[in-house]
């Protein structure tokens, strides 16, 4: 296969991953933010979550601006236990907000540190996980249940709002811009993902070694600067500019790898739960970088 044919196949996979409104228009998606939606309150002083926005910035998975500049990471069970009353209040408000903004039933019980939403299939949940993580909000799924973070330290106009907007934005683009016959369905692919804090703690020596190895492999194959991310579980890659980072994000995402960016820095996970995940991640980044250079020539 020639590099030109390889690029054509990759762009076809990118188009298949995204809602139809983004097909074949990579350059038309602006990474510039429209600004943050202002919160609105009712006469009782409660936020009217369903009336905050009339539209959204472009989907970050498609190359739009991530909702957050930095990752909102997972919350440990220990954190939730330190301030149980405050945690319960955050969970209650998140449940109220998500119930008003998205048409996904809340599950009755979720692990500490998470809010659960019931999707119609595992494939739908997996698609939303990819899209939410690209917005710089951590997410995961178990079968058809989507999980997003909740913590006692979440502030109403910051972290709590970030979760609500990221879920509402990604659900909007999936459910309002994709025809029923084009919706994700059936079994979900295995998503290469960052380890959770307790998984890192349980195998710290391996995590440290694999993180360093992934940095070295990516830097050797691409010539791009790499580092261990500020958020545990991620390796950062300095792309030549924001446009390159945007294109590489879409390319890496087609390989069932959770990926996100902060300006011109791309972040990929250090998945220690699967023996093939690290090699696949390094290969996906190398291919994305190589084809992005071909495309820009």
Buried (B, 14 or more C-beta within 10 A) or exposed (E): EEEEEBBEEBBEBBBEBBBEBBBEEBEEBEBEEEEBBEEEEEEEEEBEBEEBBEEBBBBBBBBBBBBBEEBBBBBBEEBBEEBEEBBEBBBEBBBBBBBBBBEBEBBEEBEBBBBBBBBEBBBBBBBBBBBBBBBBBBBBBEEBBBBBBBBBEBEEEEBBBBBBBBBBBBBBBBBEBBEEEEBBEEEBEEBBBBBBBEBBEEBEEEBEEBBBBBBEBBBEBBEBEBBBBEBBBBBBBBBBEBBBBBBBBBBBBBBBBBBBBBBBBBBBBBBBEEEEBBEBBBBBBBBBBBBBEEBEE
